Amino acid sequence: MLMMARDRDYRALLTSVCNRHVLVWTCNTCVRLCGGLGGREAAERLAAQLRVDGVDVVGVSAVSASCLAGKVRDSLVPEQAAACDLILALTCNVGALTVGLVAGRPTLNPLITFGTGYLLEDGTPVLCVPTEDGKFTEQPVSEFAASRDLSLGPFV
């Protein structure tokens, strides 16, 4: 699975989407499991807060995997895609690229994709970083993100 963190706080995100018609898009796999950065529940909470703060949110969509163009196409509501001028993608970088290509709309992805990893039994996301000798070092995503001044967890 892919490991991610937020690259900004809610206030900075709000500034990035003000005066836009926004479709909030997310996956229910990696980004949901990686500290709750995405997934339907997090996307719905974010959309509700954006609306309170005056953003025109035209809808919220969630798909199992945004990196699969067929799944994106099947889940995309044509009226929402037509009504938005920006897709706020709570996905990995590949998922954001894919939904933008399928929808034909610009995307904003406020997440940084670090690479691959796994979840411990307690749900802790662990990043696997390749070394020069072909092996991997492992580091909790929370530590890796903190060392780069990035945050885990949902926006709201």
C-alpha positions in Angstrom: 0.0 0.0 0.0 1.1 3.6 -0.5 2.0 5.9 2.4 1.1 9.6 2.5 0.9 12.6 4.7 -0.8 16.1 4.5 1.3 18.9 3.1 -0.8 21.7 4.7 -3.2 22.4 7.4 -6.9 23.0 7.0 -6.6 26.8 6.8 -4.0 26.6 3.9 -6.3 24.1 2.2 -9.2 26.4 2.5 -7.2 29.2 0.9 -6.4 26.9 -2.0 -10.0 26.1 -2.7 -11.8 29.4 -2.0 -13.8 30.8 -4.9 -13.8 27.4 -6.6 -16.5 24.8 -7.4 -15.0 21.7 -5.8 -15.6 18.0 -6.1 -14.0 16.2 -3.1 -12.7 12.9 -4.3 -11.1 10.1 -2.3 -10.1 6.4 -2.1 -11.2 4.0 0.5 -8.0 2.0 0.5 -4.5 3.3 1.1 -5.3 6.9 2.0 -8.1 5.8 4.4 -5.8 3.3 6.1 -2.8 5.7 6.3 -3.9 7.7 9.3 -7.4 8.5 8.1 -6.2 11.1 5.6 -9.0 10.1 3.2 -11.8 7.7 2.8 -15.5 8.5 2.5 -16.0 9.6 6.2 -13.0 11.9 6.2 -14.0 13.3 2.8 -17.6 14.0 4.0 -16.3 15.7 7.1 -14.0 17.9 5.1 -16.7 18.7 2.6 -19.1 19.7 5.4 -16.5 22.1 6.9 -15.6 23.6 3.5 -19.3 24.3 3.0 -19.5 26.0 6.4 -16.5 28.1 5.4 -18.2 29.2 2.1 -16.7 26.8 -0.4 -19.1 25.6 -3.2 -18.6 21.8 -2.8 -20.6 20.2 -5.7 -20.2 16.7 -4.3 -18.2 14.0 -2.6 -17.1 10.7 -4.3 -15.2 7.7 -3.0 -13.9 4.8 -4.9 -12.0 1.7 -3.8 -8.9 2.6 -5.8 -8.4 5.9 -7.7 -5.4 4.5 -9.5 -7.7 2.3 -11.6 -9.2 4.4 -14.4 -12.2 2.0 -14.9 -13.2 2.3 -11.3 -12.9 6.1 -11.5 -15.0 6.2 -14.6 -17.6 4.0 -13.0 -17.8 6.1 -9.8 -17.6 9.6 -11.3 -21.0 11.3 -11.4 -21.1 13.2 -14.7 -23.1 16.1 -13.3 -20.6 16.6 -10.4 -17.6 16.5 -12.8 -19.3 19.0 -15.1 -20.2 21.3 -12.2 -16.7 21.5 -10.7 -13.7 23.5 -11.8 -11.4 21.7 -9.3 -11.2 18.2 -8.0 -9.8 18.1 -4.4 -8.2 14.6 -4.5 -7.6 13.0 -1.1 -5.6 10.2 -2.8 -2.0 9.3 -3.6 -0.3 11.2 -6.4 -1.3 8.5 -9.0 -4.9 8.5 -7.9 -5.1 12.3 -8.3 -3.5 12.1 -11.7 -6.0 9.4 -12.8 -9.1 11.1 -11.6 -8.0 14.4 -13.3 -7.4 12.6 -16.6 -10.7 10.7 -16.5 -12.8 13.7 -15.4 -10.9 16.2 -17.6 -10.6 18.6 -14.7 -7.7 20.0 -12.8 -6.9 18.4 -9.4 -5.5 19.6 -6.2 -3.8 16.9 -4.1 -2.9 18.3 -0.7 -1.0 15.0 0.2 2.5 13.9 -0.3 3.0 10.3 -1.4 6.2 8.8 0.2 6.2 5.3 -1.2 5.1 1.8 -0.3 4.7 0.3 3.1 2.4 -1.8 5.2 0.2 -1.7 8.3 1.2 -3.3 11.6 -1.5 -5.3 13.3 -2.3 -2.3 15.5 -3.0 -0.2 12.4 0.3 1.7 12.5 1.5 2.6 9.0 5.1 1.7 8.3 7.1 3.1 5.3 9.6 0.8 3.6 12.5 2.8 2.2 14.8 1.0 -0.3 18.5 1.1 0.5 21.4 1.1 -2.0 22.1 -2.6 -1.3 18.6 -3.6 -2.4 17.2 -4.1 1.1 14.7 -1.9 3.0 14.6 0.1 6.1 11.4 0.5 7.9 10.1 3.6 9.7 6.7 4.5 11.1 5.0 7.0 8.7 4.4 9.3 11.7 8.1 9.7 12.3 9.0 10.0 8.6 6.3 12.7 8.2 7.3 14.6 11.3 10.9 14.7 10.2 9.7 16.6 7.1 7.2 18.8 9.0 4.2 17.1 7.5 1.1 15.8 9.3 -1.0 12.7 9.4 -4.7 12.5 10.1 -7.7 14.0 8.4 -8.0 17.7 7.8 -11.0 18.0 10.1 
